[in-house]
């Protein structure tokens, strides 16, 4: 698998939900929707899709737009040909290459495991004292 794809998965997608959102925008490049709408279209929970969208917005993959005097937040794919090319590479790797798909899933599982491990640290003990 291409290093650019591996880096994108590790830094931008980071979760299977993030990957689903990325693949949604790759398949629907003109989509402009709210987190709720994207959650419905990707069959994911809004509370999972929202953080993925914010992470992708911070990385410049999607653009965040407010509407209705700030009552609504919508997201759209960034209008950058390099981002489009990268999303196409990710889509091809995940959808068309079983070996790359396995590697992507392993990477996502590894990231999830690492995040869980670092979040749940056992309390420090005072040595071998009871």
C-alpha positions as CSV (number, residue, x, y, z in Angstrom):
1,X,0.0,0.0,0.0
2,X,1.2,3.5,-0.8
3,X,2.7,5.4,2.1
4,X,0.4,8.4,1.3
5,X,-2.6,6.2,1.9
6,X,-1.1,4.7,5.1
7,X,-0.3,8.2,6.4
8,X,-3.8,9.5,5.5
9,X,-5.5,6.6,7.3
10,X,-3.3,7.1,10.4
11,X,-3.6,10.9,10.6
12,X,-7.0,11.8,9.0
13,X,-9.4,8.8,8.9
14,X,-8.2,7.3,12.2
15,X,-11.3,5.2,12.7
16,X,-13.6,3.0,10.6
17,X,-16.2,5.7,10.9
18,X,-13.7,8.3,9.6
19,X,-12.9,5.9,6.7
20,X,-16.6,5.6,6.0
21,X,-17.0,9.3,5.9
22,X,-14.0,9.7,3.6
23,X,-15.4,6.9,1.3
24,X,-18.8,8.7,1.3
25,X,-17.2,11.9,0.1
26,X,-15.2,10.1,-2.5
27,X,-18.3,8.5,-3.8
28,X,-20.4,11.7,-3.5
29,X,-17.9,14.5,-4.2
30,X,-20.6,17.2,-4.5
31,X,-22.3,16.3,-1.3
32,X,-23.2,19.1,1.1
33,X,-24.8,17.9,4.2
34,X,-25.1,18.1,8.0
35,X,-23.5,15.6,10.3
36,X,-27.0,14.1,10.8
37,X,-27.5,13.7,7.1
38,X,-24.0,12.2,6.6
39,X,-24.7,9.8,9.5
40,X,-27.9,8.7,7.9
41,X,-26.2,8.2,4.5
42,X,-23.3,6.3,6.0
43,X,-25.5,4.3,8.4
44,X,-23.5,5.5,11.4
45,X,-24.4,7.4,14.6
46,X,-24.3,11.2,14.6
47,X,-22.1,11.2,17.7
48,X,-19.5,9.1,15.8
49,X,-19.7,11.0,12.5
50,X,-19.4,14.5,14.1
51,X,-15.9,14.0,15.5
52,X,-14.8,12.4,12.2
53,X,-16.1,15.4,10.3
54,X,-14.4,17.8,12.6
55,X,-11.1,15.9,12.3
56,X,-11.3,15.9,8.5
57,X,-12.2,19.6,8.5
58,X,-9.1,20.4,10.7
59,X,-7.0,18.4,8.2
60,X,-8.5,20.3,5.2
61,X,-10.1,17.3,3.7
62,X,-13.7,18.7,4.1
63,X,-14.9,22.2,4.5
64,X,-17.1,23.3,7.3
65,X,-20.0,25.7,6.5
66,X,-22.5,27.3,8.8
67,X,-26.0,28.1,7.6
68,X,-29.1,29.6,9.1
69,X,-27.4,32.2,11.2
70,X,-25.2,29.5,12.8
71,X,-28.0,27.0,13.5
72,X,-26.7,24.5,11.0
73,X,-23.3,23.2,10.2
74,X,-22.8,21.5,6.9
75,X,-19.7,19.8,5.4
76,X,-18.5,19.5,1.8
77,X,-15.4,18.0,0.2
78,X,-12.6,20.5,-0.1
79,X,-12.1,21.7,-3.7
80,X,-8.5,20.6,-3.9
81,X,-7.4,18.3,-6.8
82,X,-4.7,16.8,-4.6
83,X,-7.2,15.8,-1.9
84,X,-9.5,14.4,-4.6
85,X,-6.6,12.3,-6.0
86,X,-5.7,11.0,-2.5
87,X,-9.4,10.1,-1.8
88,X,-9.5,8.2,-5.1
89,X,-6.3,6.3,-4.1
90,X,-7.8,5.5,-0.7
91,X,-11.1,4.3,-2.3
92,X,-9.2,2.1,-4.8
93,X,-7.0,0.6,-2.1
94,X,-9.9,-0.1,0.2
95,X,-12.6,-1.2,-2.3
96,X,-10.5,-2.8,-5.1
97,X,-7.5,-4.4,-3.4
98,X,-8.2,-7.0,-0.7
99,X,-4.6,-6.9,0.5
100,X,-4.7,-3.2,1.0
101,X,-8.1,-3.4,2.6
102,X,-6.7,-5.8,5.2
103,X,-3.8,-3.5,5.9
104,X,-6.1,-0.5,6.3
105,X,-8.3,-2.4,8.7
106,X,-5.3,-3.6,10.7
107,X,-4.0,-0.1,10.9
108,X,-7.4,1.2,12.1
109,X,-7.6,-1.5,14.7
110,X,-4.1,-0.7,15.9
111,X,-4.9,3.0,16.2
112,X,-8.1,2.2,18.2
113,X,-6.2,-0.2,20.5
114,X,-3.4,2.3,21.1
115,X,-6.0,5.1,21.9
116,X,-7.8,2.8,24.4
117,X,-4.5,1.7,26.0
118,X,-3.3,5.3,26.5
119,X,-6.7,6.5,27.8
120,X,-6.9,3.8,30.4
121,X,-3.6,3.9,32.3
122,X,-3.5,2.1,35.6
123,X,-2.9,4.3,38.6
124,X,0.8,4.6,39.7
125,X,1.7,2.5,42.6
126,X,4.2,3.2,45.3
127,X,6.5,0.3,44.3
128,X,6.0,-3.2,45.7
129,X,4.4,-1.9,48.9
130,X,1.0,-3.3,49.7
